[in-house]
């Protein structure tokens, strides 16, 4: 629910393209090269920096949606770029974690499942958009996203985090698998719902 005091104190004026919610989304996209660059830094410093960049991106993801609603600054560019920014930074993080061996062996399947689901949902949203059908975000999907972000945060700390808590990487991998299992369920749920619209369109 929007904060009425905040809304009243912040009237909707000016260019929505450069509104604060959109700027936060742009910042999340611009953070991706910095996140990737951290993996080329030797020592623990790069891992901690990558983790904090990812955490900041996660916080900005919450803030841009909240502020857009509270300040009534929703925009088409924001609705388009917000999910794109999320998928880009998650994909970049997972690929770098796989490249440096933090995610390896059977755990690679968890990353593959998450990436495939993101591509599937993006395709479904594009198709359903042509039918003027929306794909609402369920509570389970939100929980999946939270677990996924927390898992990646622990994995980004990786070996540096293991020096403080020896189970940092293992805990991150466990959460990643839980997120992957939820991803399979929510992905199937989205696919099943979209299939009904496909069949209705075909049988027109």
SEKOL-133932 format. One line per 3 residues: number of its first residue (from 0); for each residue x, y, z of C-alpha. Coordinates in Angstrom, 2 decimals, decimal comma, padded with zeros to 5 digits, always signed. Layout:
# SEKOL-133932
NUM) X Y Z; ...
***
This chain:
# SEKOL-133932
0) +000,00 +000,00 +000,00; +001,35 +003,45 -000,91; +002,43 +005,78 +001,87
3) -000,17 +008,53 +001,68; +002,08 +011,10 +003,37; +004,89 +010,30 +000,97
6) +002,57 +010,51 -002,00; +001,13 +013,82 -000,91; +004,57 +015,29 -000,29
9) +005,84 +014,13 -003,67; +003,53 +015,21 -006,50; +003,96 +013,61 -009,88
12) +005,69 +016,20 -012,02; +008,46 +016,33 -014,60; +009,86 +013,66 -016,89
15) +008,97 +010,16 -015,73; +011,79 +008,74 -017,87; +014,27 +010,24 -015,41
18) +012,20 +009,59 -012,30; +014,06 +008,15 -009,29; +012,53 +004,65 -009,71
21) +013,79 +004,53 -013,31; +017,20 +005,90 -012,33; +017,49 +003,06 -009,79
24) +016,65 +000,57 -012,53; +019,25 +002,10 -014,87; +021,77 +001,93 -012,04
27) +021,09 -001,78 -011,61; +021,92 -002,36 -015,26; +025,08 -000,23 -015,06
30) +026,17 -002,23 -011,99; +026,55 -005,40 -014,09; +029,99 -004,53 -015,59
33) +031,23 -003,62 -012,10; +029,97 -006,94 -010,74; +031,72 -008,87 -013,51
36) +034,94 -006,86 -013,10; +035,12 -007,88 -009,43; +035,81 -011,47 -010,48
39) +039,04 -010,36 -012,14; +040,33 -008,84 -008,90; +042,70 -011,13 -007,02
42) +042,22 -011,74 -003,33; +039,11 -011,55 -001,18; +038,43 -007,88 -001,92
45) +036,79 -008,64 -005,27; +034,40 -011,22 -003,81; +033,24 -008,89 -001,04
48) +032,80 -006,05 -003,53; +030,75 -008,28 -005,84; +028,55 -009,33 -002,94
51) +027,84 -005,75 -001,86; +027,15 -004,64 -005,43; +024,63 -007,46 -005,74
54) +023,03 -006,60 -002,39; +022,74 -002,95 -003,45; +021,09 -004,09 -006,69
57) +018,60 -006,19 -004,71; +017,74 -003,25 -002,45; +017,30 -000,98 -005,47
60) +014,96 -003,58 -007,00; +012,70 -003,27 -003,96; +012,97 +000,51 -003,81
63) +012,22 +001,27 -007,44; +008,96 -000,67 -007,32; +007,95 +000,77 -003,95
66) +008,75 +004,36 -004,92; +007,06 +004,05 -008,31; +003,84 +003,01 -006,58
69) +004,14 +005,39 -003,62; +004,94 +008,42 -005,79; +002,65 +007,31 -008,65
72) +005,58 +007,34 -011,06; +004,92 +004,10 -012,90; +006,05 +004,28 -016,50
75) +006,16 +001,99 -019,52; +009,96 +002,17 -019,68; +010,13 +001,20 -016,01
78) +007,79 -001,77 -016,45; +009,89 -002,92 -019,40; +013,36 -002,44 -017,92
81) +012,73 -003,59 -014,33; +012,42 -007,34 -015,12; +015,16 -007,03 -017,75
84) +017,57 -005,52 -015,20; +016,77 -008,29 -012,71; +017,36 -011,06 -015,23
87) +020,58 -009,50 -016,54; +022,28 -009,13 -013,16; +021,18 -012,59 -011,96
90) +022,37 -014,16 -015,23; +025,70 -012,34 -015,08; +026,26 -013,38 -011,46
93) +025,43 -017,04 -012,14; +027,69 -017,19 -015,20; +030,64 -015,67 -013,34
96) +030,08 -018,01 -010,38; +030,09 -020,96 -012,78; +033,19 -019,65 -014,57
99) +035,23 -019,40 -011,37; +034,07 -022,80 -010,08; +031,94 -021,64 -007,14
102) +029,01 -023,34 -008,84; +030,28 -026,63 -010,22; +029,32 -030,26 -010,74
105) +025,68 -031,08 -010,07; +025,07 -027,59 -008,73; +025,43 -026,28 -012,27
108) +022,02 -027,80 -012,95; +020,47 -025,46 -010,37; +021,92 -022,49 -012,25
111) +020,77 -023,89 -015,60; +017,24 -024,41 -014,29; +017,06 -020,82 -013,03
114) +018,42 -019,35 -016,27; +016,11 -021,46 -018,46; +013,11 -020,45 -016,40
117) +013,98 -016,76 -016,78; +014,17 -017,15 -020,56; +010,92 -019,15 -020,62
120) +009,01 -016,59 -018,57; +010,34 -013,72 -020,69; +009,09 -015,49 -023,81
123) +005,72 -016,21 -022,25; +005,31 -012,60 -021,15; +006,12 -011,39 -024,67
126) +003,60 -013,79 -026,20; +000,86 -013,04 -023,68; +001,49 -009,33 -024,15
129) +000,33 -009,68 -027,77; -002,93 -011,11 -026,40; -003,26 -008,33 -023,83
132) -002,97 -010,95 -021,06; -000,87 -010,20 -017,99; +001,16 -012,72 -016,00
135) +000,74 -011,82 -012,33; +003,56 -012,42 -009,85; +002,49 -014,91 -007,18
138) +003,65 -014,99 -003,56; +005,55 -018,20 -004,27; +007,38 -016,50 -007,12
141) +008,35 -013,68 -004,77; +009,69 -016,20 -002,24; +011,64 -017,90 -005,02
144) +013,18 -014,58 -005,99; +014,16 -013,79 -002,40; +015,80 -017,21 -001,92
147) +017,56 -016,87 -005,25; +018,98 -013,45 -004,40; +020,11 -014,54 -000,92
150) +021,73 -017,67 -002,39; +023,65 -015,69 -004,98; +024,73 -013,20 -002,31
153) +026,28 -016,00 -000,21; +027,89 -017,54 -003,29; +029,40 -014,21 -004,34
156) +031,10 -014,01 -000,95; +032,27 -017,54 -001,68; +035,79 -018,39 -000,56
159) +036,14 -015,02 +001,17; +033,02 -015,73 +003,21; +034,23 -019,25 +004,02
162) +037,10 -017,71 +005,97; +034,56 -016,13 +008,32; +031,94 -018,90 +008,29
165) +033,14 -022,17 +006,78; +029,65 -023,03 +005,47; +029,11 -019,84 +003,46
168) +029,46 -021,44 +000,03; +027,63 -024,63 +001,01; +024,76 -022,62 +002,47
171) +024,53 -020,60 -000,74; +024,46 -023,77 -002,85; +021,72 -025,26 -000,67
174) +019,57 -022,15 -001,05; +020,27 -022,14 -004,78; +018,87 -025,67 -005,08
177) +015,79 -024,74 -003,07; +015,29 -021,73 -005,36; +015,76 -023,99 -008,41
180) +013,08 -026,40 -007,15; +010,67 -023,51 -006,61; +011,69 -022,23 -010,05
183) +010,60 -025,52 -011,64; +007,22 -025,35 -009,93; +006,52 -021,67 -010,68
186) +007,83 -022,06 -014,25; +005,48 -024,98 -014,85; +002,62 -023,02 -013,34
189) +003,29 -020,09 -015,71; +003,65 -022,43 -018,69; +000,38 -024,22 -017,90
192) -001,49 -020,92 -017,58; +000,00 -019,62 -020,82; -000,82 -022,87 -022,62
195) -004,52 -022,35 -021,94; -004,33 -018,99 -023,71; -002,40 -020,57 -026,61
198) -005,07 -023,22 -027,06; -007,84 -020,63 -026,80; -006,09 -018,54 -029,46
201) -005,58 -021,56 -031,75; -009,18 -022,68 -031,39; -010,27 -019,01 -031,71
***
